[in-house]
Amino acid sequence: MNREIYKIDATEKAPGRLAAEISILLQGKNKADFNPATDMGGVVHIENVNKMKITGAKKEKKVYYSHSGFPGGLKRRLMKNVSMEFVLKHAVLKMLPKNRLQAERIKRLKFI
C-alpha cells in the first residue's frame, strides 16, 4: 500500500486542534474510500512542534497522570516538565479510536 506523506507546520497552532487534524489524516478519514476496519491513513510529519501555542495557564497547571498498577503507583507530570512532542502525541493518541489499529496508526506520527 502506498501511504501519502503529510507535512504539517505546528507553529502558533493549539495542540488540541492540531491533534484533531492529525488523527483524521492517520485514520484516512480524508479519503473518499474510507473504511473504519482497514488502516488506510498516511504518514504525518510534524515540524516546529516546540513553537506550538499554549494558551492560558496550562503550562503551569495541566497535569499528566500515569499509574503503574501497583498501590501508590500514581505519577504526575506537569506540562512544563514534559516535551511538546509528548503533549501532541498524547493528545493524538487520546483522539484515535481505541482498537487494534491504534498502535500502528500512532507509529506513523513523526516529529522532524
RAQUIZI-V488429 format. One record per residue. RES is the residue in one letter. PHI is phi in whole degrees, -180 to 180 (none if undefined). OMEGA is omega as a letter, one per 20 degrees, with the letter a starting at -180 (none if undefined). Layout:
RES:PHI:OMEGA, RES:PHI:OMEGA
This chain:
M:none:r, N:-88:r, R:-98:r, E:-77:r, I:-109:r, Y:-110:r, K:-111:a, I:-125:r, D:-94:a, A:-91:a, T:-63:r, E:58:r, K:-114:r, A:-76:a, P:-60:a, G:-67:r, R:-67:r, L:-67:r, A:-64:r, A:-64:r, E:-66:a, I:-67:a, S:-64:r, I:-65:r, L:-69:a, L:-69:r, Q:-83:a, G:86:a, K:-71:r, N:-84:a, K:-97:a, A:-70:a, D:-101:a, F:-64:r, N:-134:a, P:-65:a, A:-87:r, T:-117:a, D:-94:a, M:-110:a, G:-72:a, G:-103:r, V:-97:a, V:-115:r, H:-105:a, I:-108:r, E:-111:r, N:55:a, V:-68:r, N:-76:a, K:-101:r, M:-65:a, K:-93:r, I:-108:a, T:-96:r, G:66:a, A:-101:a, K:-60:a, K:-57:a, E:-95:a, K:-110:a, K:-70:a, V:-120:r, Y:-105:a, Y:-106:r, S:-144:a, H:-130:a, S:-79:a, G:99:r, F:-100:r, P:-59:a, G:77:a, G:-94:r, L:-79:r, K:-118:a, R:-123:r, R:-136:r, L:-81:a, M:-61:a, K:-70:a, N:-99:r, V:-114:a, S:-78:r, M:-68:r, E:-65:r, F:-62:a, V:-60:a, L:-70:a, K:-64:r, H:-64:r, A:-65:r, V:-66:a, L:-60:r, K:-71:a, M:-90:r, L:-78:r, P:-63:a, K:-85:r, N:-145:a, R:-70:a, L:-89:a, Q:-60:a, A:-65:r, E:-68:a, R:-70:a, I:-71:r, K:-67:a, R:-87:r, L:-92:a, K:-119:r, F:-108:a, I:-106:none
